[in-house]
Amino acid sequence: MRADAQRNATRLRVAAAELFRVRGLQVSVKEIARHAGVSHGTLYNLFGSREGLMDEVIADLAAARLGEAARKALACADPWRGFSGYVSEVCELQATDPALGDVLTRRFPDASRLMAVCDNSFAAAESIIDRARRDGSLRADFTAADLLFFLASHAPLARSAAAAGSGSWRRAVGFMLDGLRAPAATPLPADPMTPQEINHLLIEGSAAAAG
């Protein structure tokens, strides 16, 4: 890569990281390019797409943060504490780090490295949930797809509440966790969605919002 192209690539990575951190992954190509002081054609030439830039800027950070949360949960001797601590930590990421919150919603299927992070996180969540179910502390009908549904629903309100200086999102997480304890379980009125169905809804909702 020529020296000027290297400088432009660095500018774009820095600009994307700054905007993603404040506003999440929905930031447009034109906004990123303007913030970097280059044309949006330069972004496409260097990274191929916005998703390619996302993979460069966010994937490693997301893998590290989410992976550490999962490792702590699985290392916890008490399966319920491991599960509830994992959920609380992931929800805090959603509230305080818009970019990582957006990674978890799986709205960017063309960002292949981010999707690999999501797949690994989903597999880890299944293990964390299974430990707590087998322990008898988590209701037996709760699945990783149910957690994905909750996280996708929780993300925008948690972000807005945190931006307004409110910690009220923590109440929603607390209520949800209390309802997931095995002694609180009652029959549910519907079957869980599959992860694929949830992904379809998220992608459709994101496209509608953009349109």
C-alpha positions in Angstrom: 0.0 0.0 0.0 1.3 3.4 -0.9 2.2 5.9 1.9 -0.8 8.1 1.1 -3.2 5.1 1.1 -1.8 4.0 4.4 -2.4 7.4 5.9 -6.0 7.4 4.6 -6.6 3.9 5.9 -5.4 5.0 9.3 -7.6 8.1 9.2 -10.6 6.0 8.4 -9.9 3.5 11.1 -9.6 6.3 13.7 -12.7 8.1 12.5 -14.7 5.0 12.4 -13.7 4.0 15.9 -14.6 7.5 17.3 -18.0 7.5 15.6 -18.8 3.9 16.4 -18.0 4.4 20.1 -20.4 7.4 20.3 -23.1 6.5 17.9 -22.9 2.8 17.2 -22.5 0.9 14.0 -25.3 2.6 12.1 -23.0 5.5 11.1 -23.0 6.0 7.3 -20.0 5.7 5.0 -20.3 9.3 4.1 -20.2 10.4 7.7 -17.1 8.3 8.4 -15.3 9.5 5.3 -16.2 13.2 6.2 -14.9 12.7 9.7 -11.7 11.2 8.3 -11.3 14.0 5.8 -11.4 11.7 2.7 -13.9 10.8 0.1 -16.3 7.9 0.6 -14.9 6.4 -2.6 -11.6 6.2 -0.7 -13.2 4.1 2.0 -14.6 1.7 -0.6 -11.3 1.5 -2.4 -9.4 0.7 0.8 -11.9 -1.5 2.7 -14.5 -2.6 0.1 -17.5 -1.7 2.2 -18.6 -0.2 5.5 -18.9 -3.8 6.8 -15.2 -4.4 5.8 -14.2 -1.3 7.9 -16.4 -2.6 10.8 -14.5 -5.9 10.7 -11.2 -4.0 10.8 -12.1 -1.7 13.7 -14.5 -3.6 15.9 -14.2 -7.3 15.5 -11.1 -7.8 17.7 -12.3 -5.6 20.4 -15.7 -7.2 20.4 -14.2 -10.7 20.5 -12.0 -9.7 23.5 -14.7 -8.0 25.5 -17.4 -10.6 25.0 -15.0 -13.5 25.3 -13.8 -12.3 28.6 -17.4 -12.0 29.9 -18.1 -15.5 28.9 -14.9 -16.9 30.4 -15.7 -15.3 33.7 -19.2 -16.7 33.7 -18.0 -20.2 32.9 -15.3 -20.1 35.5 -17.8 -19.0 38.3 -18.4 -21.9 40.7 -22.0 -20.9 41.1 -23.8 -21.4 37.7 -26.6 -18.9 38.5 -24.1 -16.2 39.5 -22.1 -17.0 36.4 -25.3 -16.7 34.2 -26.7 -13.5 35.9 -23.2 -11.9 35.9 -22.8 -12.6 32.2 -26.2 -11.1 31.4 -25.6 -8.1 33.5 -22.2 -7.5 31.9 -23.4 -7.8 28.4 -26.3 -5.5 29.1 -23.9 -2.9 30.5 -21.9 -3.1 27.3 -25.1 -2.4 25.4 -25.8 0.6 27.6 -22.3 2.1 27.6 -20.7 1.0 24.4 -23.0 1.5 21.4 -20.7 -0.3 19.0 -20.5 -3.5 21.0 -24.2 -3.3 21.7 -24.8 -3.2 17.9 -22.5 -6.2 17.4 -24.8 -8.3 19.6 -27.9 -7.4 17.6 -26.5 -9.2 14.5 -27.8 -6.5 12.1 -24.7 -6.6 9.9 -24.6 -10.0 8.2 -22.1 -8.9 5.6 -19.5 -8.1 8.3 -18.1 -11.7 8.3 -15.7 -11.3 11.2 -18.3 -9.6 13.4 -20.7 -12.4 12.6 -18.1 -14.9 13.7 -17.8 -13.1 17.0 -21.6 -13.3 17.3 -21.6 -17.0 16.6 -18.9 -17.6 19.2 -20.8 -15.5 21.7 -24.0 -17.4 21.0 -22.2 -20.7 21.6 -20.7 -19.5 24.8 -24.2 -18.2 26.0 -25.6 -21.7 25.3 -22.9 -23.2 27.6 -23.5 -20.6 30.3 -27.3 -21.2 30.1 -27.0 -24.9 30.1 -24.9 -24.9 33.3 -27.5 -22.9 35.1 -30.4 -25.1 33.8 -28.6 -28.3 34.8 -27.9 -26.7 38.2 -31.7 -26.2 38.7 -31.3 -22.5 39.3 -32.4 -21.3 35.8 -35.9 -22.2 34.5 -35.7 -25.2 32.3 -37.4 -23.6 29.2 -35.0 -20.6 28.8 -32.8 -20.8 25.7 -30.0 -18.9 24.1 -32.4 -17.7 21.5 -34.6 -16.2 24.3 -31.5 -14.3 25.5 -30.8 -13.0 22.0 -34.4 -11.8 21.8 -34.0 -10.0 25.1 -30.7 -8.4 24.3 -31.9 -7.2 20.9 -35.0 -5.6 22.6 -33.0 -4.2 25.4 -30.2 -2.5 23.5 -31.8 0.7 22.2 -33.6 1.6 25.4 -30.5 0.9 27.5 -28.4 3.1 25.3 -30.9 6.0 25.4 -31.3 5.7 29.2 -27.5 5.6 29.8 -27.1 8.6 27.4 -29.6 10.5 29.5 -27.7 9.7 32.7 -30.2 7.2 33.9 -29.4 3.7 35.3 -33.0 2.6 34.9 -32.0 0.0 32.4 -30.5 -2.0 35.3 -34.1 -2.3 36.7 -35.2 -4.1 33.5 -32.3 -6.5 33.7 -33.0 -7.1 37.4 -36.7 -7.9 36.8 -35.8 -10.1 33.9 -33.3 -12.1 35.9 -35.7 -12.5 38.9 -38.3 -13.9 36.4 -35.8 -16.5 35.1 -35.1 -18.2 38.5 -36.5 -21.7 38.4 -38.9 -21.2 41.3 -40.6 -18.3 39.5 -41.3 -20.4 36.3 -44.9 -20.7 35.0 -46.0 -22.1 31.7 -45.3 -19.8 28.8 -47.9 -18.8 26.1 -45.6 -19.3 23.0 -42.6 -21.2 21.8 -39.2 -19.4 21.5 -38.2 -18.0 18.1 -35.2 -19.6 16.5 -31.9 -17.5 16.2 -32.5 -17.4 12.4 -36.0 -15.9 12.9 -34.7 -13.3 15.3 -31.8 -12.4 12.9 -34.4 -12.0 10.1 -36.5 -9.6 12.2 -33.5 -7.6 13.2 -32.2 -7.2 9.6 -35.7 -6.3 8.4 -36.2 -3.8 11.2 -32.8 -2.2 10.4 -33.6 -2.0 6.7 -37.0 -0.4 7.5 -35.4 2.2 9.9 -32.8 3.1 7.2 -35.5 3.5 4.6 
